[in-house]
Amino acid sequence: MVVKKLKTTNTLLAIILLLVALKPAFADEVKILASDFFKTGDNLWTINVTLKHNDTGWDHYADNWRVVDSESNILGERVLYHPHIDEQPFTRGLNNVMIPEGVTIVYIEAHDKVHGWTPNQLKVDLSMSAGGRLRIEAK
């Protein structure tokens, strides 16, 4: 009985070690590195977002980012239609994002095909913009 339990423990340990060793081969959650906001009109903004993700191919890549308010209302969304395996980090923009009057705090969220929406949002305080421009970098 002790020998059987020891074999089971060794097997589980071997599986865990194998999974840990293989982890670098799999992409992690998408990281939001920075965002640039440019005011283009009354409550209209052009937004560029820089993401980093270890895209592995069509089954696992960063496929979306969006701008939401503090109540998770989607203000703008950029769908990414293909992997960026050889282009990391990468920046993509979205024009004519309408941010309602009085909203000064928004968040950037990013998504990948395996992990879904990353819990690590990038907070943007639009009241900090100077001349209609603002750059926020992740800490």
N, CA, C and O atoms as a MOPAC input file, in Angstrom:
PM7 MOZYME 1SCF
protein

 N      0.82100 1    -1.19600 1     0.00000 1
 C      0.00000 1     0.00000 1     0.00000 1
 C      0.85900 1     1.25200 1     0.00000 1
 O      0.56000 1     2.20800 1    -0.71600 1
 N      1.92700 1     1.26000 1     0.79500 1
 C      2.82100 1     2.40300 1     0.86600 1
 C      3.53200 1     2.60600 1    -0.47000 1
 O      3.72800 1     3.74000 1    -0.90600 1
 N      3.91700 1     1.50600 1    -1.11900 1
 C      4.61100 1     1.57700 1    -2.40100 1
 C      3.68500 1     2.17600 1    -3.46600 1
 O      4.11200 1     3.01500 1    -4.25800 1
 N      2.41400 1     1.74500 1    -3.48500 1
 C      1.44600 1     2.26600 1    -4.46000 1
 C      1.23400 1     3.76400 1    -4.25000 1
 O      1.17700 1     4.52500 1    -5.21500 1
 N      1.12000 1     4.18300 1    -3.00200 1
 C      0.92700 1     5.59700 1    -2.68900 1
 C      2.16400 1     6.40000 1    -3.11200 1
 O      2.02700 1     7.51500 1    -3.61600 1
 N      3.33300 1     5.86500 1    -2.92000 1
 C      4.57600 1     6.51900 1    -3.29400 1
 C      4.66000 1     6.67100 1    -4.80700 1
 O      5.08900 1     7.71400 1    -5.29900 1
 N      4.25100 1     5.63000 1    -5.56300 1
 C      4.25300 1     5.70100 1    -7.02400 1
 C      3.28700 1     6.77500 1    -7.50300 1
 O      3.61100 1     7.53700 1    -8.41400 1
 N      2.09700 1     6.84400 1    -6.89800 1
 C      1.11200 1     7.86200 1    -7.26000 1
 C      1.65000 1     9.25700 1    -6.98200 1
 O      1.48500 1    10.16200 1    -7.80000 1
 N      2.28700 1     9.43500 1    -5.84400 1
 C      2.87400 1    10.72900 1    -5.49200 1
 C      3.96900 1    11.10500 1    -6.47800 1
 O      4.04600 1    12.25300 1    -6.91700 1
 N      4.81300 1    10.14500 1    -6.82500 1
 C      5.88900 1    10.40100 1    -7.78600 1
 C      5.33500 1    10.75000 1    -9.16900 1
 O      5.87000 1    11.62000 1    -9.85600 1
 N      4.27300 1    10.07600 1    -9.56600 1
 C      3.64500 1    10.35700 1   -10.85300 1
 C      3.07900 1    11.77600 1   -10.86400 1
 O      3.27900 1    12.51900 1   -11.82500 1
 N      2.37800 1    12.14900 1    -9.80500 1
 C      1.83300 1    13.50600 1    -9.72000 1
 C      2.94000 1    14.54300 1    -9.72500 1
 O      2.82000 1    15.57100 1   -10.39200 1
 N      4.00000 1    14.29600 1    -9.00300 1
 C      5.13100 1    15.20800 1    -8.96400 1
 C      5.74800 1    15.35400 1   -10.35000 1
 O      6.09200 1    16.46100 1   -10.76400 1
 N      5.89000 1    14.24700 1   -11.06500 1
 C      6.45000 1    14.28500 1   -12.42000 1
 C      5.57400 1    15.10100 1   -13.35500 1
 O      6.08900 1    15.86600 1   -14.17100 1
 N      4.25800 1    14.95200 1   -13.25000 1
 C      3.32700 1    15.71800 1   -14.08800 1
 C      3.43600 1    17.20000 1   -13.77600 1
 O      3.48400 1    18.02200 1   -14.69100 1
 N      3.47600 1    17.55100 1   -12.51300 1
 C      3.59900 1    18.96600 1   -12.11200 1
 C      4.89900 1    19.55600 1   -12.63800 1
 O      4.90100 1    20.66200 1   -13.17800 1
 N      5.99700 1    18.83500 1   -12.48900 1
 C      7.28500 1    19.32900 1   -12.98400 1
 C      7.27700 1    19.49200 1   -14.49800 1
 O      7.86400 1    20.44100 1   -15.01800 1
 N      6.62700 1    18.59100 1   -15.20500 1
 C      6.52400 1    18.69100 1   -16.65200 1
 C      5.73200 1    19.92600 1   -17.05700 1
 O      6.13500 1    20.64900 1   -17.96800 1
 N      4.62300 1    20.17000 1   -16.39600 1
 C      3.81100 1    21.34800 1   -16.69500 1
 C      4.57000 1    22.63700 1   -16.41800 1
 O      4.48400 1    23.58800 1   -17.19600 1
 N      5.30600 1    22.67600 1   -15.32500 1
 C      6.10900 1    23.85700 1   -15.00200 1
 C      7.17800 1    24.06800 1   -16.06800 1
 O      7.42900 1    25.20000 1   -16.48000 1
 N      7.80000 1    22.99900 1   -16.51200 1
 C      8.84200 1    23.10200 1   -17.53000 1
 C      8.27500 1    23.56900 1   -18.86600 1
 O      8.95400 1    24.28400 1   -19.60200 1
 N      7.05400 1    23.18300 1   -19.19100 1
 C      6.44100 1    23.55700 1   -20.46300 1
 C      5.81600 1    24.93900 1   -20.44300 1
 O      5.52500 1    25.48900 1   -21.50500 1
 N      5.59800 1    25.52000 1   -19.26800 1
 C      4.91000 1    26.80100 1   -19.16900 1
 C      5.48000 1    27.88000 1   -20.07500 1
 O      4.69300 1    28.59600 1   -20.69500 1
 N      6.80200 1    28.05100 1   -20.19600 1
 C      7.32000 1    29.07900 1   -21.09100 1
 C      6.89400 1    28.89600 1   -22.54300 1
 O      6.91600 1    29.86000 1   -23.30900 1
 N      6.51200 1    27.69900 1   -22.93600 1
 C      6.08300 1    27.46800 1   -24.31000 1
 C      4.69200 1    28.02400 1   -24.57700 1
 O      4.29900 1    28.18100 1   -25.73300 1
 N      3.95700 1    28.31600 1   -23.53800 1
 C      2.61300 1    28.84400 1   -23.69000 1
 C      2.60300 1    30.34700 1   -23.43200 1
 O      3.34600 1    30.84300 1   -22.58500 1
 N      1.76300 1    31.06500 1   -24.16200 1
 C      1.66200 1    32.50900 1   -23.97800 1
 C      0.93500 1    32.82200 1   -22.68300 1
 O      0.04000 1    32.08800 1   -22.26400 1
 N      1.32800 1    33.91300 1   -22.05900 1
 C      0.65600 1    34.38300 1   -20.85600 1
 C     -0.44000 1    35.36500 1   -21.24300 1
 O     -0.71200 1    35.58000 1   -22.42400 1
 N     -1.06800 1    35.95800 1   -20.22500 1
 C     -2.08300 1    36.97600 1   -20.48100 1
 C     -1.46700 1    38.16800 1   -21.20400 1
 O     -0.26800 1    38.42900 1   -21.10400 1
 N     -2.29900 1    38.86600 1   -21.91700 1
 C     -1.85900 1    40.06600 1   -22.62400 1
 C     -1.54500 1    41.17000 1   -21.61800 1
 O     -2.24900 1    41.33000 1   -20.62100 1
 N     -0.49000 1    41.92300 1   -21.88400 1
 C     -0.09000 1    43.03600 1   -21.02200 1
 C     -0.33200 1    44.34700 1   -21.74800 1
 O      0.02100 1    44.49400 1   -22.91800 1
 N     -0.93200 1    45.29600 1   -21.05200 1
 C     -1.14700 1    46.63600 1   -21.59000 1
 C      0.04400 1    47.47300 1   -21.14200 1
 O      0.21100 1    47.72900 1   -19.95000 1
 N      0.86600 1    47.89700 1   -22.08400 1
 C      2.07500 1    48.63700 1   -21.74200 1
 C      1.84800 1    50.14400 1   -21.67800 1
 O      2.40600 1    50.81900 1   -20.81300 1
 N      1.02700 1    50.67900 1   -22.59500 1
 C      0.84900 1    52.13900 1   -22.64800 1
 C     -0.37900 1    52.48400 1   -23.47300 1
 O     -0.89700 1    51.67000 1   -24.23700 1
 N     -0.82800 1    53.72900 1   -23.29100 1
 C     -1.88100 1    54.26800 1   -24.15100 1
 C     -1.61000 1    55.74800 1   -24.37700 1
 O     -1.10900 1    56.45100 1   -23.50000 1
 N     -1.95300 1    56.19300 1   -25.56500 1
 C     -1.83600 1    57.59400 1   -25.94300 1
 C     -3.21700 1    58.09100 1   -26.34900 1
 O     -3.90000 1    57.47200 1   -27.16400 1
 N     -3.61200 1    59.20900 1   -25.77300 1
 C     -4.90700 1    59.81400 1   -26.06600 1
 C     -4.67400 1    61.16500 1   -26.73600 1
 O     -3.87500 1    61.97100 1   -26.25900 1
 N     -5.37300 1    61.40800 1   -27.84100 1
 C     -5.29500 1    62.66700 1   -28.57300 1
 C     -6.71200 1    63.18000 1   -28.78500 1
 O     -7.52100 1    62.52500 1   -29.44200 1
 N     -7.01200 1    64.34600 1   -28.23300 1
 C     -8.35700 1    64.91500 1   -28.38500 1
 C     -8.48500 1    65.46200 1   -29.80000 1
 O     -7.66000 1    66.25800 1   -30.24700 1
 N     -9.52900 1    65.02600 1   -30.49900 1
 C     -9.71400 1    65.42400 1   -31.89400 1
 C    -10.96400 1    66.25800 1   -32.11600 1
 O    -11.21200 1    66.71000 1   -33.23400 1
 N    -11.75300 1    66.46900 1   -31.07400 1
 C    -12.98200 1    67.24800 1   -31.19800 1
 C    -13.72100 1    67.22100 1   -29.88100 1
 O    -13.21400 1    66.72400 1   -28.87500 1
 N    -14.93300 1    67.76600 1   -29.90000 1
 C    -15.74700 1    67.76400 1   -28.69000 1
 C    -16.00100 1    66.32100 1   -28.25000 1
 O    -16.72300 1    65.57700 1   -28.91300 1
 N    -15.40400 1    65.94300 1   -27.13400 1
 C    -15.56100 1    64.61700 1   -26.54300 1
 C    -15.06500 1    63.47400 1   -27.43300 1
 O    -15.35000 1    62.31100 1   -27.14700 1
 N    -14.33100 1    63.78200 1   -28.50100 1
 C    -13.80100 1    62.76000 1   -29.38900 1
 C    -12.29800 1    62.60800 1   -29.18700 1
 O    -11.57100 1    63.59100 1   -29.04700 1
 N    -11.85200 1    61.36300 1   -29.17600 1
 C    -10.44400 1    61.06000 1   -28.94700 1
 C     -9.96600 1    60.00400 1   -29.93400 1
 O    -10.71600 1    59.10800 1   -30.32100 1
 N     -8.71100 1    60.12600 1   -30.32900 1
 C     -7.99900 1    59.04500 1   -31.00300 1
 C     -7.13800 1    58.39200 1   -29.93600 1
 O     -6.44000 1    59.07300 1   -29.18500 1
 N     -7.19000 1    57.06800 1   -29.87300 1
 C     -6.49600 1    56.34600 1   -28.81000 1
 C     -5.59700 1    55.28100 1   -29.43700 1
 O     -6.04000 1    54.47800 1   -30.25900 1
 N     -4.33600 1    55.29100 1   -29.03500 1
 C     -3.38500 1    54.25400 1   -29.43300 1
 C     -3.03700 1    53.44900 1   -28.18900 1
 O     -2.79000 1    54.01600 1   -27.12500 1
 N     -3.02000 1    52.13700 1   -28.32300 1
 C     -2.71700 1    51.25200 1   -27.20200 1
 C     -1.57900 1    50.31900 1   -27.60700 1
 O     -1.59300 1    49.72800 1   -28.68800 1
 N     -0.59400 1    50.19900 1   -26.71900 1
 C      0.52600 1    49.30100 1   -26.94200 1
 C      0.35200 1    48.06600 1   -26.05700 1
 O      0.21300 1    48.16500 1   -24.83800 1
 N      0.36400 1    46.90600 1   -26.70300 1
 C      0.17300 1    45.62700 1   -26.02000 1
 C      1.40200 1    44.74900 1   -26.20900 1
 O      2.16100 1    44.90100 1   -27.16600 1
 N      1.57200 1    43.83100 1   -25.27200 1
 C      2.60400 1    42.80400 1   -25.38700 1
 C      1.96200 1    41.47300 1   -25.02800 1
 O      1.30300 1    41.33700 1   -23.99800 1
 N      2.16900 1    40.49700 1   -25.90100 1
 C      1.60400 1    39.17000 1   -25.67300 1
 C      2.44100 1    38.17300 1   -26.45500 1
 O      2.81100 1    38.43500 1   -27.60000 1
 N      2.73200 1    37.06900 1   -25.86800 1
 C      3.51000 1    36.02600 1   -26.54800 1
 C      2.59000 1    35.22200 1   -27.45600 1
 O      2.30900 1    34.04900 1   -27.20900 1
 N      2.12500 1    35.89000 1   -28.52500 1
 C      1.24600 1    35.21000 1   -29.47000 1
 C      1.91100 1    33.94100 1   -29.97700 1
 O      3.08700 1    33.94400 1   -30.34200 1
 N      1.14300 1    32.85500 1   -29.99700 1
 C      1.69100 1    31.58100 1   -30.47400 1
 C      1.09500 1    31.16500 1   -31.81500 1
 O      1.56000 1    30.20200 1   -32.42500 1
 N      0.08600 1    31.87000 1   -32.27400 1
 C     -0.57300 1    31.53600 1   -33.54000 1
 C     -2.05200 1    31.85700 1   -33.45700 1
 O     -2.50100 1    32.56900 1   -32.55900 1
 N     -2.80200 1    31.32300 1   -34.40600 1
 C     -4.21500 1    31.66000 1   -34.53100 1
 C     -5.05600 1    31.20700 1   -33.33700 1
 O     -6.12800 1    31.76800 1   -33.10500 1
 N     -4.61000 1    30.22500 1   -32.58400 1
 C     -5.37800 1    29.74500 1   -31.43300 1
 C     -5.12100 1    30.53400 1   -30.16300 1
 O     -5.90100 1    30.44500 1   -29.21500 1
 N     -4.03500 1    31.30800 1   -30.12600 1
 C     -3.71300 1    32.06500 1   -28.91700 1
 C     -2.96200 1    33.33700 1   -29.28100 1
 O     -1.74700 1    33.33500 1   -29.47800 1
 N     -3.72700 1    34.42900 1   -29.36500 1
 C     -3.12900 1    35.73300 1   -29.61600 1
 C     -3.99800 1    36.82700 1   -28.99600 1
 O     -5.17800 1    36.61800 1   -28.71400 1
 N     -3.39300 1    37.99000 1   -28.79300 1
 C     -4.14000 1    39.15200 1   -28.30000 1
 C     -5.08100 1    39.58500 1   -29.41600 1
 O     -4.63300 1    39.94700 1   -30.50400 1
 N     -6.38500 1    39.54900 1   -29.15000 1
 C     -7.34600 1    39.76300 1   -30.22700 1
 C     -8.28500 1    40.95200 1   -30.02000 1
 O     -9.20000 1    41.16200 1   -30.81600 1
 N     -8.06300 1    41.73400 1   -28.95100 1
 C     -8.99000 1    42.84400 1   -28.72100 1
 C     -8.45500 1    43.75000 1   -27.62200 1
 O     -7.77900 1    43.29300 1   -26.70000 1
 N     -8.76300 1    45.03400 1   -27.72800 1
 C     -8.63300 1    45.94300 1   -26.59200 1
 C     -9.81100 1    46.90400 1   -26.65700 1
 O    -10.39500 1    47.13400 1   -27.71600 1
 N    -10.14500 1    47.45700 1   -25.49500 1
 C    -11.28400 1    48.37200 1   -25.44600 1
 C    -11.07300 1    49.42700 1   -24.37400 1
 O    -10.23000 1    49.29300 1   -23.48700 1
 N    -11.87100 1    50.47900 1   -24.48700 1
 C    -11.90300 1    51.56900 1   -23.50900 1
 C    -13.24200 1    51.48000 1   -22.80600 1
 O    -14.28700 1    51.42300 1   -23.45400 1
 N    -13.21400 1    51.46800 1   -21.46700 1
 C    -14.45200 1    51.40700 1   -20.68800 1
 C    -14.44200 1    52.51300 1   -19.64000 1
 O    -13.38600 1    53.01000 1   -19.24700 1
 N    -15.64200 1    52.88800 1   -19.19700 1
 C    -15.72400 1    53.85300 1   -18.10300 1
 C    -15.70100 1    53.11300 1   -16.77200 1
 O    -15.53200 1    51.89400 1   -16.73700 1
 N    -15.87100 1    53.84400 1   -15.68800 1
 C    -15.77500 1    53.23600 1   -14.35300 1
 C    -16.90900 1    52.26300 1   -14.05600 1
 O    -16.84000 1    51.50500 1   -13.08800 1
 N    -17.96100 1    52.28000 1   -14.88800 1
 C    -19.07000 1    51.34200 1   -14.71300 1
 C    -19.03400 1    50.22200 1   -15.75400 1
 O    -20.01900 1    49.51000 1   -15.95100 1
 N    -17.89000 1    50.07900 1   -16.41300 1
 C    -17.65300 1    49.03900 1   -17.42700 1
 C    -18.45600 1    49.21300 1   -18.71000 1
 O    -18.60400 1    48.26500 1   -19.48100 1
 N    -18.98200 1    50.42900 1   -18.94700 1
 C    -19.62500 1    50.70500 1   -20.23100 1
 C    -18.53900 1    50.81300 1   -21.29200 1
 O    -17.54700 1    51.51500 1   -21.09700 1
 N    -18.72000 1    50.12600 1   -22.40600 1
 C    -17.72700 1    50.14500 1   -23.47900 1
 C    -17.87500 1    51.44000 1   -24.26700 1
 O    -18.94400 1    51.74100 1   -24.79700 1
 N    -16.77800 1    52.20600 1   -24.33600 1
 C    -16.76800 1    53.48000 1   -25.05800 1
 C    -16.13600 1    53.33700 1   -26.43500 1
 O    -16.43700 1    54.11200 1   -27.34300 1
 N    -15.27300 1    52.36200 1   -26.58800 1
 C    -14.62300 1    52.10000 1   -27.86700 1
 C    -13.95800 1    50.74500 1   -27.81000 1
 O    -13.54700 1    50.28600 1   -26.74400 1
 N    -13.85100 1    50.10000 1   -28.97400 1
 C    -13.29300 1    48.75700 1   -29.00300 1
 C    -12.50800 1    48.56500 1   -30.29000 1
 O    -12.95000 1    48.96600 1   -31.36700 1
 N    -11.33500 1    47.94500 1   -30.16500 1
 C    -10.49000 1    47.64700 1   -31.32900 1
 C    -10.27800 1    46.13600 1   -31.40100 1
 O     -9.62200 1    45.54500 1   -30.54300 1
 N    -10.84300 1    45.52600 1   -32.43600 1
 C    -10.66300 1    44.10100 1   -32.65800 1
 C     -9.36000 1    43.90900 1   -33.43600 1
 O     -9.07600 1    44.64200 1   -34.38300 1
 N     -8.57900 1    42.91900 1   -33.02500 1
 C     -7.32600 1    42.58300 1   -33.68900 1
 C     -7.54600 1    41.25300 1   -34.39600 1
 O     -7.83900 1    40.24400 1   -33.75400 1
 N     -7.40500 1    41.25100 1   -35.70300 1
 C     -7.85200 1    40.11700 1   -36.50900 1
 C     -6.79900 1    39.05100 1   -36.78800 1
 O     -7.09600 1    38.04500 1   -37.43300 1
 N     -5.57400 1    39.25800 1   -36.31300 1
 C     -4.53800 1    38.25500 1   -36.59100 1
 C     -3.47100 1    38.30300 1   -35.50800 1
 O     -3.35500 1    39.30000 1   -34.79600 1
 N     -2.69100 1    37.23500 1   -35.37900 1
 C     -1.60100 1    37.21500 1   -34.39400 1
 C     -0.47600 1    38.16700 1   -34.80000 1
 O     -0.29500 1    38.47200 1   -35.97900 1
 N      0.26700 1    38.62300 1   -33.81200 1
 C      1.42200 1    39.50000 1   -34.02300 1
 C      2.66600 1    38.80800 1   -33.47100 1
 O      3.35000 1    39.33400 1   -32.59400 1
 N      2.94400 1    37.62300 1   -34.00100 1
 C      4.01800 1    36.78000 1   -33.48100 1
 C      5.37000 1    37.48100 1   -33.56400 1
 O      6.13400 1    37.47000 1   -32.59800 1
 N      5.66800 1    38.08700 1   -34.70300 1
 C      6.98300 1    38.71300 1   -34.91600 1
 C      6.96800 1    40.21800 1   -34.68900 1
 O      7.92300 1    40.90300 1   -35.05600 1
 N      5.92000 1    40.73600 1   -34.10200 1
 C      5.79200 1    42.17900 1   -33.86200 1
 C      5.38200 1    42.39800 1   -32.41300 1
 O      4.19900 1    42.57500 1   -32.12200 1
 N      6.33300 1    42.38800 1   -31.52000 1
 C      6.05200 1    42.53000 1   -30.08500 1
 C      7.02200 1    43.52300 1   -29.46400 1
 O      8.22000 1    43.44200 1   -29.73400 1
 N      6.56200 1    44.43900 1   -28.66000 1
 C      5.14900 1    44.79200 1   -28.48100 1
 C      4.61700 1    45.45800 1   -29.74400 1
 O      5.38600 1    45.77500 1   -30.65100 1
 N      3.31500 1    45.66900 1   -29.80700 1
 C      2.72100 1    46.31700 1   -30.97100 1
 C      1.68400 1    47.34400 1   -30.52200 1
 O      1.10300 1    47.23300 1   -29.44200 1
 N      1.46400 1    48.34300 1   -31.37300 1
 C      0.53300 1    49.43300 1   -31.06600 1
 C     -0.52700 1    49.50200 1   -32.15100 1
 O     -0.22000 1    49.43400 1   -33.34100 1
 N     -1.76900 1    49.63700 1   -31.73100 1
 C     -2.87600 1    49.81300 1   -32.66300 1
 C     -3.77800 1    50.93600 1   -32.14400 1
 O     -3.90600 1    51.14500 1   -30.93700 1
 N     -4.40000 1    51.65200 1   -33.08900 1
 C     -5.19500 1    52.81300 1   -32.73300 1
 C     -6.67000 1    52.65300 1   -33.04100 1
 O     -7.10200 1    51.74000 1   -33.74500 1
 N     -7.41200 1    53.58100 1   -32.48300 1
 C     -8.85700 1    53.65300 1   -32.69500 1
 C     -9.23700 1    55.12500 1   -32.74100 1
 O     -8.92700 1    55.87900 1   -31.81900 1
 N     -9.91000 1    55.53500 1   -33.81700 1
 C    -10.30500 1    56.93200 1   -34.00100 1
 C    -11.73900 1    57.17400 1   -33.54500 1
 O    -12.54400 1    56.24900 1   -33.44700 1
 N    -12.03400 1    58.43600 1   -33.26900 1
 C    -13.39500 1    58.89800 1   -32.97300 1
 C    -14.06000 1    58.16800 1   -31.81300 1
 O    -15.22300 1    57.77300 1   -31.89800 1
 N    -13.31100 1    57.99500 1   -30.73400 1
 C    -13.88800 1    57.40800 1   -29.52400 1
 C    -14.59200 1    58.52700 1   -28.76300 1
 O    -13.96500 1    59.51000 1   -28.36700 1
 N    -15.88600 1    58.37100 1   -28.56600 1
 C    -16.69000 1    59.37800 1   -27.87500 1
 C    -16.67200 1    59.09800 1   -26.38400 1
 O    -17.18900 1    58.07900 1   -25.92500 1
 N    -16.07400 1    60.00600 1   -25.63700 1
 C    -16.05600 1    59.88700 1   -24.17800 1
 C    -16.99800 1    60.96100 1   -23.64600 1
 O    -16.73900 1    62.15300 1   -23.80900 1
 N    -18.08400 1    60.54500 1   -23.01400 1
 C    -19.12400 1    61.49100 1   -22.60300 1
 C    -18.59000 1    62.63100 1   -21.72500 1
 O    -17.64100 1    62.45900 1   -20.96000 1
 N    -19.20900 1    63.76500 1   -21.85500 1
 C    -18.87600 1    64.93700 1   -21.04100 1
 C    -18.93800 1    64.56000 1   -19.56200 1
 O    -19.87300 1    63.88900 1   -19.12500 1
 N    -17.96100 1    64.98600 1   -18.81500 1
 C    -17.90900 1    64.71900 1   -17.37900 1
 C    -17.17200 1    63.44500 1   -17.01200 1
 O    -16.81400 1    63.26300 1   -15.84800 1
 N    -16.93700 1    62.56300 1   -17.96400 1
 C    -16.17900 1    61.33600 1   -17.68400 1
 C    -14.69800 1    61.67900 1   -17.79800 1
 O    -14.22200 1    62.06100 1   -18.86700 1
 N    -13.98300 1    61.54400 1   -16.70200 1
 C    -12.55000 1    61.86000 1   -16.72000 1
 C    -11.67900 1    60.63100 1   -16.49400 1
 O    -10.49800 1    60.63400 1   -16.84000 1
 N    -12.25500 1    59.58500 1   -15.91500 1
 C    -11.50100 1    58.35000 1   -15.67800 1
 C    -12.03000 1    57.26600 1   -16.61100 1
 O    -13.22400 1    56.96700 1   -16.61900 1
 N    -11.12600 1    56.68200 1   -17.39700 1
 C    -11.46700 1    55.54000 1   -18.23900 1
 C    -10.39200 1    54.47100 1   -18.02900 1
 O     -9.35100 1    54.73100 1   -17.42400 1
 N    -10.65900 1    53.28200 1   -18.53100 1
 C     -9.73700 1    52.16300 1   -18.37200 1
 C     -9.53500 1    51.49100 1   -19.72200 1
 O    -10.46100 1    51.38600 1   -20.52600 1
 N     -8.31400 1    51.04100 1   -19.95300 1
 C     -8.01500 1    50.21500 1   -21.11100 1
 C     -8.01800 1    48.76400 1   -20.63400 1
 O     -7.39800 1    48.43000 1   -19.62300 1
 N     -8.72100 1    47.91000 1   -21.37100 1
 C     -8.75000 1    46.47800 1   -21.09000 1
 C     -8.26000 1    45.74900 1   -22.33600 1
 O     -8.44400 1    46.23200 1   -23.45300 1
 N     -7.64100 1    44.59200 1   -22.14900 1
 C     -7.14600 1    43.81800 1   -23.28400 1
 C     -7.57400 1    42.36200 1   -23.14700 1
 O     -7.82000 1    41.87300 1   -22.04500 1
 N     -7.65700 1    41.68900 1   -24.26700 1
 C     -8.20200 1    40.33400 1   -24.33800 1
 C     -7.28500 1    39.44600 1   -25.17700 1
 O     -6.69800 1    39.90200 1   -26.15800 1
 N     -7.16700 1    38.18800 1   -24.79000 1
 C     -6.53200 1    37.21000 1   -25.66900 1
 C     -7.43900 1    35.98600 1   -25.77400 1
 O     -8.31200 1    35.77600 1   -24.93200 1
 N     -7.22700 1    35.19300 1   -26.80200 1
 C     -8.13300 1    34.09600 1   -27.13000 1
 C     -8.18800 1    32.97900 1   -26.09000 1
 O     -9.15300 1    32.21500 1   -26.07500 1
 N     -7.18700 1    32.86200 1   -25.22700 1
 C     -7.17100 1    31.79200 1   -24.23000 1
 C     -7.58500 1    32.29500 1   -22.85400 1
 O     -8.43000 1    31.68300 1   -22.20100 1
 N     -7.00600 1    33.39300 1   -22.40900 1
 C     -7.24200 1    33.87300 1   -21.04500 1
 C     -8.42300 1    34.82400 1   -20.91400 1
 O     -8.85900 1    35.10100 1   -19.79600 1
 N     -8.94900 1    35.32700 1   -22.01100 1
 C    -10.04700 1    36.29000 1   -21.94100 1
 C     -9.52600 1    37.67400 1   -21.57500 1
 O     -8.39200 1    38.02700 1   -21.89700 1
 N    -10.36100 1    38.44700 1   -20.90300 1
 C    -10.00400 1    39.81400 1   -20.52200 1
 C     -9.04600 1    39.78000 1   -19.34200 1
 O     -9.32100 1    39.14900 1   -18.32200 1
 N     -7.92400 1    40.46400 1   -19.49400 1
 C     -6.94900 1    40.51700 1   -18.41100 1
 C     -7.51500 1    41.34200 1   -17.25700 1
 O     -8.16700 1    42.36000 1   -17.49000 1
 N     -7.27500 1    40.91900 1   -16.02700 1
 C     -7.75800 1    41.69700 1   -14.87900 1
 C     -6.92700 1    42.97000 1   -14.66800 1
 O     -7.31400 1    43.83100 1   -13.87800 1
 N     -5.80500 1    43.09400 1   -15.35600 1
 C     -4.91100 1    44.25000 1   -15.18200 1
 C     -5.25900 1    45.35900 1   -16.16700 1
 O     -4.70900 1    45.42300 1   -17.26700 1
 N     -6.17100 1    46.22300 1   -15.76200 1
 C     -6.57000 1    47.35600 1   -16.58600 1
 C     -5.52400 1    48.46700 1   -16.47100 1
 O     -4.76000 1    48.52600 1   -15.50700 1
 N     -5.51000 1    49.33800 1   -17.47000 1
 C     -4.68700 1    50.54400 1   -17.40300 1
 C     -5.62600 1    51.71700 1   -17.15700 1
 O     -6.48100 1    52.02500 1   -17.98800 1
 N     -5.46100 1    52.36800 1   -16.01200 1
 C     -6.31600 1    53.50000 1   -15.64100 1
 C     -5.80200 1    54.76400 1   -16.32100 1
 O     -4.60100 1    55.03400 1   -16.32500 1
 N     -6.72600 1    55.54000 1   -16.89700 1
 C     -6.38900 1    56.77400 1   -17.59700 1
 C     -7.22400 1    57.90400 1   -17.01000 1
 O     -8.45400 1    57.84800 1   -17.01600 1
 N     -6.54200 1    58.93400 1   -16.50300 1
 C     -7.20600 1    60.12000 1   -15.96700 1
 C     -7.09900 1    61.23200 1   -17.00400 1
 O     -6.06300 1    61.88700 1   -17.12300 1
 N     -8.18100 1    61.43600 1   -17.75200 1
 C     -8.17200 1    62.40700 1   -18.84400 1
 C     -8.00300 1    63.84300 1   -18.36900 1
 O     -7.63600 1    64.71500 1   -19.15700 1
 N     -8.26400 1    64.10000 1   -17.09700 1
 C     -8.07000 1    65.46100 1   -16.57500 1
 C     -6.58200 1    65.82900 1   -16.53600 1
 O     -6.23500 1    66.99500 1   -16.34900 1
 N     -5.70800 1    64.84000 1   -16.71200 1
 C     -4.26200 1    65.07600 1   -16.71700 1
 C     -3.73500 1    65.42800 1   -18.11100 1
 O     -2.54000 1    65.67000 1   -18.27800 1
 N     -4.61500 1    65.45600 1   -19.10500 1
 C     -4.15400 1    65.74600 1   -20.46800 1
 C     -3.70600 1    67.19500 1   -20.56800 1
 O     -4.25700 1    68.07800 1   -19.91100 1
 N     -2.71200 1    67.42300 1   -21.39100 1
 C     -2.18700 1    68.77100 1   -21.64000 1
 C     -2.26600 1    69.03100 1   -23.13000 1
 O     -1.68100 1    68.30200 1   -23.93000 1
 N     -2.99300 1    70.07300 1   -23.49700 1
 C     -3.14300 1    70.38400 1   -24.90800 1
 C     -3.85100 1    69.29400 1   -25.68700 1
 O     -3.60800 1    69.12000 1   -26.88200 1
 N     -4.72700 1    68.55800 1   -25.01300 1
 C     -5.46800 1    67.49900 1   -25.67400 1
 C     -4.65900 1    66.24300 1   -25.92400 1
 O     -5.03800 1    65.40500 1   -26.74200 1
 N     -3.52800 1    66.11100 1   -25.20800 1
 C     -2.67200 1    64.92100 1   -25.37100 1
 C     -2.37900 1    64.32000 1   -24.00400 1
 O     -2.22600 1    65.03200 1   -23.01200 1
 N     -2.30500 1    62.99100 1   -23.97400 1
 C     -1.99500 1    62.31500 1   -22.73400 1
 C     -1.36200 1    60.95900 1   -23.04500 1
 O     -1.87500 1    60.20700 1   -23.87300 1
 N     -0.25900 1    60.65300 1   -22.38700 1
 C      0.37000 1    59.32300 1   -22.49300 1
 C      0.41600 1    58.70800 1   -21.10600 1
 O      0.86800 1    59.33300 1   -20.14600 1
 N     -0.06200 1    57.46400 1   -21.01400 1
 C     -0.05100 1    56.71200 1   -19.76900 1
 C      0.74300 1    55.43500 1   -20.02200 1
 O      0.48400 1    54.70900 1   -20.98200 1
 N      1.71000 1    55.17100 1   -19.15100 1
 C      2.48000 1    53.92300 1   -19.23900 1
 C      2.19300 1    53.07000 1   -18.01900 1
 O      2.03700 1    53.58200 1   -16.91000 1
 N      2.12400 1    51.76400 1   -18.23100 1
 C      1.89100 1    50.83400 1   -17.12900 1
 C      3.07600 1    50.87700 1   -16.18400 1
 O      4.21800 1    51.08300 1   -16.59400 1
 N      2.77700 1    50.67700 1   -14.91700 1
 C      3.83400 1    50.68900 1   -13.90300 1
 C      4.42100 1    49.32400 1   -13.73100 1
 O      5.32600 1    49.13900 1   -12.91800 1

